Amino acid sequence: MAVSSIKSSIESSLEQTNSIELGTECKEQAQGDWSELKAPKVDLKPLPEGLRYAFLGENSTYPVIVNSDLEPEQLSALLVELRKYRKAIGYTLDDIKGISPDLCIHRIHLEDESKSSIEPQRRLNPNLKEVVKKEILKLLDAGIIYPISDSTWISPVHCVPKKGGITVIKNDKEELIPTRTIVGHRMCIDYRKLNSASRKDHFPLPFIDQMLERLANHPFYCFLDGYSGFFQIPIHPNDQEKTTFTCPYDLIEEMVEVFMDDFSVYGASFSSCLSNLCRVLQRCEETNLVLNWEKCHFMGTYLGLEKFGPMADGFVAVERFGRPIRYGREISADRGLIFPGSCVPRERFLSRNSESGRARAIPSRLDRGRPE
């Protein structure tokens, strides 16, 4: 998509949304929960055909993604309802409050004969180290992780490529192969050793084909995505140590389908889908579950089975895979990080001083230099 067409599509979204006059109640909400002064700075990325941006705040603030074919009355009704649920739509990690442990808490049960695992940190090039450092500082600032001095469970971090759009390239045999372009990298934690030692639960994921059958042929649906969904569930204090990792420097199926941290809300008509959406957003606010605005698409139309065909980008030529590279081992850092969930208070961020034997408070932000 050309830059000029992207710019024109975004400007068109701004004009159409601003043309809808806010009522008195909506203006009061915009000045309160949707205050322009508190509006986050977000990057409006180009959207595929059929979607466009609408804005919940004044002067093109608090964007949401909606169906571009909605009638003006439908778009106005949708925005009026969405403005009632500010706490359920998140734009930054600061919007995450964490689900109450009384409602849900994560436990990690190990097999009876399992042994702890301490793995060394894998080697990362300088560019990937910056990716990890940026993610670690962001999680520390949000209070999702905290530093500790030692643990019997240590997992390494590594980076995986983030794939963008699909392009076609030629292989050695002059064959056209559809390939996704790499637009960046994402930090991941290798919990394979912990997963293999963990007791398997009895809550299997739903079957995708069955979900699609229940979603199919509904005139309207809404796709909702949890903002860093697993970070919103607190981990039991007895199990937090198992999540230590090192870094390279010191509702019901009649209205919603749920797959991990993704929700698909649907209805037989616009009004029923909007009503079901309000019920889900209300539940999100009650449980402090925050959604990622950029991955939530509101009021898509007609999800038919014929839309789901074989995905060409799912096939990759095996002969294009290179030889795996073996890296030498690297001495792991003497500090790790733990995932406590979002509900651990800051006064519990303690580290044991090995010299004095006393506990000392850890600051809310990690120094950017090497820890002492």
VENWOKA-V335752 format. One record per residue. N is the residue number from 1. PHI is phi in radians with two decimals (999 if undefined). OMEGA is omega as a letter, one per 30 degrees, with the letter a starting at -180 (* if undefined). Layout:
n-><N | N>
phi-><PHI | PHI>
omega-><OMEGA | OMEGA>
This chain:
n-><1 | 2 | 3 | 4 | 5 | 6 | 7 | 8 | 9 | 10 | 11 | 12 | 13 | 14 | 15 | 16 | 17 | 18 | 19 | 20 | 21 | 22 | 23 | 24 | 25 | 26 | 27 | 28 | 29 | 30 | 31 | 32 | 33 | 34 | 35 | 36 | 37 | 38 | 39 | 40 | 41 | 42 | 43 | 44 | 45 | 46 | 47 | 48 | 49 | 50 | 51 | 52 | 53 | 54 | 55 | 56 | 57 | 58 | 59 | 60 | 61 | 62 | 63 | 64 | 65 | 66 | 67 | 68 | 69 | 70 | 71 | 72 | 73 | 74 | 75 | 76 | 77 | 78 | 79 | 80 | 81 | 82 | 83 | 84 | 85 | 86 | 87 | 88 | 89 | 90 | 91 | 92 | 93 | 94 | 95 | 96 | 97 | 98 | 99 | 100 | 101 | 102 | 103 | 104 | 105 | 106 | 107 | 108 | 109 | 110 | 111 | 112 | 113 | 114 | 115 | 116 | 117 | 118 | 119 | 120 | 121 | 122 | 123 | 124 | 125 | 126 | 127 | 128 | 129 | 130 | 131 | 132 | 133 | 134 | 135 | 136 | 137 | 138 | 139 | 140 | 141 | 142 | 143 | 144 | 145 | 146 | 147 | 148 | 149 | 150 | 151 | 152 | 153 | 154 | 155 | 156 | 157 | 158 | 159 | 160 | 161 | 162 | 163 | 164 | 165 | 166 | 167 | 168 | 169 | 170 | 171 | 172 | 173 | 174 | 175 | 176 | 177 | 178 | 179 | 180 | 181 | 182 | 183 | 184 | 185 | 186 | 187 | 188 | 189 | 190 | 191 | 192 | 193 | 194 | 195 | 196 | 197 | 198 | 199 | 200 | 201 | 202 | 203 | 204 | 205 | 206 | 207 | 208 | 209 | 210 | 211 | 212 | 213 | 214 | 215 | 216 | 217 | 218 | 219 | 220 | 221 | 222 | 223 | 224 | 225 | 226 | 227 | 228 | 229 | 230 | 231 | 232 | 233 | 234 | 235 | 236 | 237 | 238 | 239 | 240 | 241 | 242 | 243 | 244 | 245 | 246 | 247 | 248 | 249 | 250 | 251 | 252 | 253 | 254 | 255 | 256 | 257 | 258 | 259 | 260 | 261 | 262 | 263 | 264 | 265 | 266 | 267 | 268 | 269 | 270 | 271 | 272 | 273 | 274 | 275 | 276 | 277 | 278 | 279 | 280 | 281 | 282 | 283 | 284 | 285 | 286 | 287 | 288 | 289 | 290 | 291 | 292 | 293 | 294 | 295 | 296 | 297 | 298 | 299 | 300 | 301 | 302 | 303 | 304 | 305 | 306 | 307 | 308 | 309 | 310 | 311 | 312 | 313 | 314 | 315 | 316 | 317 | 318 | 319 | 320 | 321 | 322 | 323 | 324 | 325 | 326 | 327 | 328 | 329 | 330 | 331 | 332 | 333 | 334 | 335 | 336 | 337 | 338 | 339 | 340 | 341 | 342 | 343 | 344 | 345 | 346 | 347 | 348 | 349 | 350 | 351 | 352 | 353 | 354 | 355 | 356 | 357 | 358 | 359 | 360 | 361 | 362 | 363 | 364 | 365 | 366 | 367 | 368 | 369 | 370 | 371 | 372>
phi-><999 | -1.21 | -1.11 | -1.12 | -1.21 | -1.10 | -1.11 | -1.18 | -1.18 | -1.21 | -1.11 | -1.12 | -1.11 | -1.12 | -1.15 | -1.19 | -1.24 | -1.19 | -1.28 | -1.51 | -1.32 | -1.38 | -1.35 | -1.09 | -1.13 | -1.16 | -1.15 | -1.12 | -1.16 | -1.10 | -1.44 | -1.75 | -1.10 | -1.86 | -1.08 | -1.15 | -1.19 | -1.67 | -1.16 | -1.33 | -1.53 | -2.15 | -1.67 | -1.45 | -1.50 | -1.11 | -1.89 | -1.18 | -1.08 | 1.78 | -2.16 | -2.71 | -1.57 | -2.24 | -2.27 | -1.53 | -1.90 | -1.37 | 0.98 | 1.04 | -1.95 | 0.96 | -1.31 | -2.38 | -1.84 | -2.29 | -1.22 | -1.30 | -1.71 | -1.17 | -1.21 | -0.96 | -1.17 | -1.18 | -1.10 | -1.09 | -1.12 | -1.13 | -1.15 | -1.07 | -1.25 | -1.12 | -1.17 | -1.41 | -2.24 | -1.07 | -1.22 | -1.56 | -2.01 | -1.88 | -2.02 | -2.44 | -1.11 | -1.14 | -1.34 | -1.41 | -1.71 | 1.62 | -1.27 | -1.10 | -1.05 | -1.16 | -1.58 | -2.72 | -2.55 | -1.62 | -2.02 | -2.05 | -1.62 | -1.71 | -1.15 | -1.06 | -1.82 | -1.35 | -2.04 | -1.21 | -2.32 | -2.11 | -1.87 | -1.29 | -1.23 | -1.43 | -1.25 | -2.23 | -1.33 | -0.99 | -1.13 | -1.26 | -1.10 | -1.16 | -1.10 | -1.15 | -1.08 | -1.08 | -1.22 | -1.11 | -1.10 | -1.16 | -1.22 | -1.18 | -1.08 | -1.45 | 1.33 | -1.44 | -2.23 | -2.59 | -1.40 | -2.33 | -1.64 | -2.77 | -2.82 | -1.46 | -2.09 | -2.39 | -2.03 | -1.50 | -1.86 | -2.67 | -2.00 | -2.10 | -1.25 | -1.64 | -1.69 | -1.84 | -1.30 | -1.67 | -2.25 | -1.95 | -2.23 | -1.67 | -1.63 | -1.11 | -1.70 | 1.07 | -1.65 | -1.43 | -2.05 | -1.22 | -2.40 | -1.47 | -1.34 | -1.60 | -1.88 | 2.90 | -2.32 | -2.21 | -1.34 | -2.29 | -1.98 | -1.46 | -1.73 | -1.13 | -1.14 | -1.17 | -1.11 | -1.19 | -1.57 | -1.47 | -1.27 | -1.26 | -1.50 | -1.99 | -2.14 | -1.18 | -1.26 | -1.21 | -1.41 | -1.06 | -1.11 | -1.21 | -1.10 | -1.13 | -1.13 | -1.29 | -1.43 | -1.10 | 1.16 | -1.49 | -1.08 | -2.34 | -2.70 | -2.23 | -1.82 | -2.02 | -2.28 | -1.20 | -1.30 | 0.80 | -0.86 | -1.27 | -1.24 | -1.50 | -1.73 | -1.21 | -1.71 | -0.99 | -0.93 | -1.23 | -1.90 | -1.12 | -1.09 | -1.17 | -1.64 | -1.05 | -2.45 | -1.75 | -2.15 | -1.29 | -2.60 | -1.03 | 999 | -2.40 | -1.31 | -1.36 | -2.45 | -2.63 | -1.99 | -2.10 | -2.32 | 1.00 | -1.87 | -1.95 | -2.18 | -2.08 | -1.71 | -2.48 | -2.87 | -1.31 | -2.58 | -1.07 | -1.16 | -1.22 | -1.14 | -1.15 | -1.12 | -1.14 | -1.08 | -1.11 | -1.12 | -1.19 | -1.14 | -1.09 | -1.16 | -1.08 | -1.18 | -1.14 | -1.81 | 1.07 | -1.56 | -1.84 | -1.78 | -1.51 | -1.01 | -1.26 | -1.81 | -1.69 | -1.98 | -1.76 | 1.05 | -1.24 | -2.12 | 0.86 | -1.62 | -1.70 | -1.11 | -1.19 | -1.27 | -1.77 | -2.02 | -1.11 | -1.57 | -1.15 | -1.34 | -1.42 | -1.88 | -2.21 | -1.24 | -1.18 | -1.19 | -1.51 | -1.26 | -1.49 | -1.23 | -1.16 | -1.73 | -1.72 | -1.76 | -1.26 | -1.27 | -2.19 | -1.13 | -1.32 | -1.20 | -1.54 | -2.21 | -2.24 | -2.33 | -2.10 | -1.58 | -1.62 | 1.56 | -1.55 | -1.84 | -1.48 | -1.17 | -1.17 | -1.21 | -1.65 | -1.35 | -2.07 | -2.34 | -1.45 | -1.40 | -1.21 | -1.46 | -1.61 | 1.28 | -1.91 | -1.44 | -2.25 | -1.31 | -1.63 | -1.11 | -1.18 | -2.02 | -1.44 | -1.05 | -1.33 | -1.47 | -1.25 | -1.11 | -1.30>
omega-><a | a | a | l | l | a | a | l | l | l | l | l | l | a | a | a | a | l | l | a | l | l | a | a | l | l | l | l | a | l | l | a | a | a | l | l | a | a | l | l | a | l | l | a | l | a | l | a | a | l | l | a | l | a | a | l | l | l | l | l | a | a | l | a | a | l | a | a | l | l | l | l | l | l | l | l | l | a | l | a | a | a | l | a | a | a | a | a | a | l | l | l | l | l | a | l | a | l | a | l | l | a | a | l | a | l | l | a | a | l | a | a | a | l | l | a | l | a | l | l | l | a | l | l | a | a | l | l | l | l | l | a | l | a | l | l | l | l | l | l | a | l | a | l | l | a | l | a | a | l | l | l | l | l | a | l | l | a | l | a | l | a | l | a | a | l | a | l | l | l | a | a | l | l | l | a | l | a | l | l | l | a | a | l | a | l | l | l | a | a | a | l | l | l | a | l | a | l | a | l | a | l | a | l | l | l | a | a | l | l | a | l | l | l | a | l | l | a | a | l | l | l | a | a | l | l | a | a | a | l | a | l | a | l | a | a | l | a | a | a | a | a | a | l | l | l | a | l | a | * | a | a | l | a | a | l | a | l | a | a | l | l | l | l | a | l | a | l | l | a | l | l | l | l | l | l | l | l | l | l | l | l | l | l | a | a | a | l | a | a | l | a | a | a | l | l | a | l | l | a | l | l | a | a | a | l | a | l | l | a | a | a | l | a | a | l | a | a | a | l | l | l | l | a | l | l | l | a | l | a | a | l | a | l | l | l | a | l | l | a | a | a | l | a | a | a | l | l | a | l | a | l | a | a | a | a | l | l | l | a | l | l | a | l | l | l | a | l | l | a | a | *>
